[in-house]
Amino acid sequence: MHEALANLHLITLTPWKVIGLLGTLLFTARWFVQFYATKKQKKVVVPMSFWYLSVAGSVLTLAYFIWGKNDSVGIIQTAFPMLVSIYNVFSHLRQHKPETVRPGGPEET
């Protein structure tokens, strides 16, 4: 998977680099989700989608650093935040009551 998909000026895109870039995009998108949720509720909130994007972005970025680049610094830098994100998702799922949809509920505010 190290064959070039495209050469754009000085950037060579390989399948692993596309996976790494997609992981970085997902990991970055979480901040926009958090900003939108905070703006909408007019208080600081961290929605579950923040953590889901964190896990998905970390998994793809970690795969890139393990198999695409074989970079131990990138592996260490990505693995710890991924473990924290996974912990937060499981903690939420373990303690969270199922949401009920009702007229005038929180989803309509």
N, C-alpha and C positions, 0 to 999 in steps of 0.2 A: 504494500500500500504506500510505497514511497515514490511511486512514479508521479511525475508532474501532471496535473490536470490542466493547468494553464500557467502561462508566464505573463504577468502584468508588470511591465517595466522592470523593476528590481525585485518584485515579489513572485516567488514560485509557489503555486498552490498545489499541495499534495492532498490526498484524502485525509491523512492525519491532521494536516494543518487546518483543513475545513472543519474537522471535528473539534479541534482546539479553539478555533475562532467562534464556532457555534456555542461552545461551552462558555467562552468569555462573554458573548452576547447575552446568553441567558443569565449569567451571573450579574452582569451589569443591569439588565432589565429589572431585576428585583428592586433596585433603588427607585426606579420610576414608579413601580407598583406601590412601594411604600410611600413615596411622595404623594401620589394620587390619593391613597387611602387617608393619609394625614390631612391633606387639603380638604377632602370631602367631609371628614368627620370633625374638622377644626380642632383636633387634638392629635398628639403623637400616637400612632398605632402601627403595629406590625402585623399585617394580614398573613394568613397561612400561605397564600400564594408566594409571599416573600421567601418562606422557607422551602417551598416546593421548587421554586426557581433556583434557590441556593444549592439544593441537592442535585438537581438536574445539571446545572452549570458546572458544579464541582465534579460530578461523575465524568462528564465529557472532557473537561480540562485535565482531570487526573489520567484518563485513558490516553490523552495526547502526550502527557509528560511521561507515562510509563512506556507505551509502545511506539509512539510516534517520534519522540525526541530522546527518550532515555535520559531524563534530566532529574537527578536526585534532589536538587534545590526546588524545582517546580513541584515534585512529588510531595515533599515535606510541606511546602507552602500551601498546597491545595488540600492535602489530606486532613489537617487539623480543622480548618473551617468546615469541611464536609462532615466530619464527625459531630461537630457542634450542631450543624443544621439537621442532621439525621436525629440526634438526640432531641432537639426541639420539636421535630415532627412527631416522633413517637410519644413524647411527653404530652403534646397536645391531643393526640389521638386517644391516649390512655385516660386523660382527665376530662376530655370535652364531652359534653352532653350532645346528643343528636339535635340538630337544628330543626325547628318546626316552622313551616311557612304559614303565616296567618295574615289577614288584612291588617294593615297598620303596623306590621312587624318591622324589625330593624332593616330588612332588605328594601323597604320603601322609604326610608329616611334619607 
